[in-house]
Amino acid sequence: MKIAPAGVDASQIEPMLNEIFEQLSREDQAINLEAVRTRIAASIACHAAIKVNMPLEQNKMEWLLAELAKTQHPMTCPHGRPVVLRYSMQDIQKAFKRI
C-alpha cells in the first residue's frame, strides 16, 4: 500500500520524486535542506493542483480564490508559472474577432 500527500495520486509519487532528484542532480551549487524541502513542497503542490477542464463547484472555486489571495505570491504557482492572466477588453474582443 502506497501512501501519498493529499491530492496526489499514489502512482505519481515515484515519478514526482524522480523529477525532484533529477533537478537536484543537475544543479552544481550546494543546496541546503530548506531549499530541498521547499522544492519538494512545490512539486507536491503542482502534482496535486487542479488540472485543465477539471469540474469544480462554485463554492470550491470561491474558496480556492480566497485562499490564493492569502498567499505571498498569488499570481504564480510555486514554480513561478502564472496562475492568473490579465487581458484588456480590447485583447478579448480581438481574440473573438469583434474588432
C-alpha positions as semicolon CSV with decimal commas, in nm:
position;residue;x (nm);y (nm);z (nm)
1;M;0,000;0,000;0,000
2;K;0,139;0,337;-0,103
3;I;0,070;0,649;0,100
4;A;0,069;0,987;-0,078
5;P;0,025;1,351;0,021
6;A;-0,331;1,481;-0,002
7;G;-0,432;1,550;-0,359
8;V;-0,152;1,340;-0,511
9;D;-0,229;1,001;-0,658
10;A;-0,007;0,728;-0,511
11;S;0,102;0,630;-0,862
12;Q;0,252;0,980;-0,907
13;I;0,486;0,960;-0,607
14;E;0,773;0,774;-0,773
15;P;0,780;0,987;-1,093
16;M;0,750;1,302;-0,883
17;L;1,044;1,206;-0,661
18;N;1,250;1,109;-0,966
19;E;1,178;1,452;-1,117
20;I;1,291;1,625;-0,797
21;F;1,610;1,418;-0,771
22;E;1,694;1,482;-1,138
23;Q;1,657;1,856;-1,083
24;L;1,879;1,841;-0,777
25;S;2,146;1,637;-0,952
26;R;2,161;1,886;-1,242
27;E;2,248;2,174;-1,012
28;D;2,614;2,242;-0,947
29;Q;2,569;2,454;-0,637
30;A;2,525;2,318;-0,288
31;I;2,165;2,310;-0,178
32;N;2,062;2,337;0,183
33;L;1,795;2,121;0,341
34;E;1,540;2,405;0,348
35;A;1,575;2,454;-0,028
36;V;1,517;2,081;-0,082
37;R;1,208;2,091;0,140
38;T;1,077;2,392;-0,050
39;R;1,131;2,221;-0,384
40;I;0,957;1,903;-0,267
41;A;0,661;2,102;-0,133
42;A;0,636;2,293;-0,463
43;S;0,642;1,971;-0,662
44;I;0,375;1,810;-0,444
45;A;0,160;2,121;-0,478
46;C;0,186;2,119;-0,857
47;H;0,110;1,748;-0,884
48;A;-0,195;1,793;-0,658
49;A;-0,313;2,104;-0,842
50;I;-0,641;2,136;-1,022
51;K;-0,592;2,043;-1,385
52;V;-0,738;2,188;-1,705
53;N;-1,109;2,108;-1,755
54;M;-1,145;1,966;-1,402
55;P;-1,503;2,037;-1,297
56;L;-1,544;2,238;-0,977
57;E;-1,843;2,354;-0,779
58;Q;-1,893;2,729;-0,733
59;N;-1,815;2,720;-0,359
60;K;-1,488;2,532;-0,426
61;M;-1,384;2,794;-0,685
62;E;-1,461;3,077;-0,443
63;W;-1,270;2,906;-0,162
64;L;-0,967;2,849;-0,387
65;L;-0,959;3,214;-0,496
66;A;-0,987;3,332;-0,135
67;E;-0,702;3,100;-0,029
68;L;-0,490;3,208;-0,326
69;A;-0,535;3,573;-0,227
70;K;-0,385;3,493;0,117
71;T;-0,055;3,369;-0,027
72;Q;0,270;3,566;-0,066
73;H;0,271;3,513;-0,443
74;P;-0,090;3,481;-0,561
75;M;-0,010;3,535;-0,929
76;T;0,219;3,230;-0,975
77;C;0,246;2,864;-0,885
78;P;0,535;2,755;-0,660
79;H;0,749;2,710;-0,974
80;G;0,682;3,065;-1,093
81;R;0,431;2,984;-1,366
82;P;0,136;3,223;-1,389
83;V;-0,198;3,116;-1,243
84;V;-0,372;3,442;-1,327
85;L;-0,356;3,635;-1,652
86;R;-0,489;3,983;-1,729
87;Y;-0,635;4,070;-2,065
88;S;-0,772;4,406;-2,167
89;M;-1,121;4,423;-2,310
90;Q;-0,959;4,508;-2,643
91;D;-0,746;4,190;-2,631
92;I;-1,056;3,980;-2,560
93;Q;-1,250;4,147;-2,840
94;K;-0,961;4,084;-3,081
95;A;-0,942;3,719;-2,979
96;F;-1,311;3,678;-3,062
97;K;-1,267;3,879;-3,383
98;R;-1,504;4,155;-3,268
99;I;-1,263;4,433;-3,368
